[in-house]
Amino acid sequence: MRWRGGRRSSNIEDRRGISSGPVAGGGALLRLLPLLIQTRVGRWILISGVVVVIGARILGVDLLPLLSGGQVTQSQSQTFSAEDQELADFVSVVLADTEDTWETVFKSLGRNYEHPRLVLFTSRVQSACGGADAAMGPFYCPADHRVYIDLSFYQDLKTRHGAPGDFAQAYVIAHEVGHHVQALLGISAKVHQARGRVSAVEGNKLSVRQELQADCFAGLWGHHANTQRQMLESGDLDEALAAAAAIGDDRLQKQARGTVTPDSFTHGSSAQRVTWFRRGFESGRLDACDTFAAEAL
């Protein structure tokens, strides 16, 4: 990929090397604000609190999450390797390019595209969807509109899944951003509601259609990155297709337990994931990615 020198996104949260934990009752402080501003003593407390928060920030402690019931995080001095930092830069450029693509697509719909934020973390992270560790792999949380990734996943993608290459890595980000697009378009909410009305097997089928659509959206981004900004090089498409095939449910189940159970698929088979990524890549159109209307996947 020709990504070096590309625009970097300002929507990156680098939490690598930061420890965090839940804080009980933090939201109560926010609920007290209307009462505090009504008295002189209350206003004095607020001013003092602002001074404390600013002083804590200078010392490397973020107390602001207390106001919304989030986490207090303590910055840790950590030096990253040149390879790790290059990966972080790469992720930032890819995210910026997805922003450019989806802004264009949403504008054609007469809508504004709300940028997601991408969180880099190490080992474990707390999101609005709950706690998660690196073993889960990259994920999107619709509750806070954030994509989460531990960059060590890319090593697993290369060595464990046999899918190396920068465009394979970009596909992973674009897929998670695809889930963000689904959230903005109301697709995710409809799927969630529908899954509550059907059996587990039928719910899995809906999940597969949702995941394959995110693959198609990733391909749609790849189309625009290639045709509008000439980011792709020879062999890049094959890298993305290899990555899509590597994380198909059938292949992962075969590797893990030696058998394949289609009714338990939640992301789609290798062939399906390749098919829908390619469909988005070749068409570059939103309407080409309607997996829910497709009779056959």
Residue, then its C-alpha position, 0 to 999 in steps of 0.5 A: m500500500r502507498w500509505r506513507g505521507g498520507r493524512r493521519s486521523s485526529n480520531i486516535e486514542d492511544r491507550r497503549g501502556i495505560s492501566s484502567g479500572p472501573v470507578a463505582g459511583g462516578g456518575a453521581l458527581l455529574r448528577l450533583l452539578p445542577l445542585l452545586i451551582q445553586t449555592r456559593v459553597g457549591r460553586w466554590i466546590l466546583i472551582s476547587g474541583v476544576v483546580v484539582v482536575i487540572g493539577a492531576r492532569i499535569l501529574g499524568v492522572d486523568l480524573l475527568p472520567l469520574l464525572s461520567g462514571g468512567q475510569v481513572t487512568q494513570s499514564q505510564s511512561q513507555t517506549f514503543s519500538a520503531e515497528d510498533q510506532e510505524l503500525a500506529d502511524f499506519v492505522s492512523v492513515v488508514l482510519a483517515d482514508t476511511e473517513d474520506t471515503w465515508e464522508t463522500v458516500f454519506k454526502s451522496l445520501g444527503r447526510n453527514y458522516e460522524h467519525p468513529r474514534l479508534v483506540l489503541f490498547t495493550s492487553r486489556v481495555q475498558s469500553a462502553c460495551g464492557g471490558a475486553d482483552a486482546a484475545m478477542g481481537p479488534f472490535y467495534c463498540p456501538a455504545d461509544h462509537r469506537v473501534y478497539i485494537d491491540l496491534s499485536f493482533y497483526q502479528d497473529l494475523k500474519t503468523r497464526h492465520g497466514a495473512p500477512g501484508d499491509f492491505a490485510q491489516a487495513y482490511v481489519i480496520a475497514h471492517e470494524v469501521g463498516h460496523h460503525v457505518q451500520a450503526l449510523l445507518g440504523i442497521s445494527a439496531k434493527v439486527h439487534q431487535a430482530r435477533g431478540r425475536v428469533s431462535a439462536v440459529e436464526g439469530n446467528k444467520l442475521s449476525v452472519r449477514q451483518e458481518l458480511q455486509a461489514d466485509c462488503f463495506a470494507g471492500l467499498w472503502g478499498h475501491h475508493a482508496n484504489t480508484q480515487r487515491q491510488m493507494l493500492e499496489s500489486g498484490d494488495l487485493d490478494e492480501a485482503l482476500a487472504a485475510a478474509a478467507a483466513i478468518g472465516d468461521d469454517r476455517l477457524q472452527k476446523q482449526a480449533r476443533g477439527t469439525v465445522t458447524p454451520d448453524s453456529f457461524t456468526h461471521g460467515s464462511s471463508a468463501q462468503r467473506v471473500t465474495w462480499f469483500r470482492r463485491g464491495f471492492e469491485s462495485g464501490r457502491l453502497d447498494a451492492c452491499d445489501t446482504f439482508a436482501a440477498e437470497a444466497l450469500 
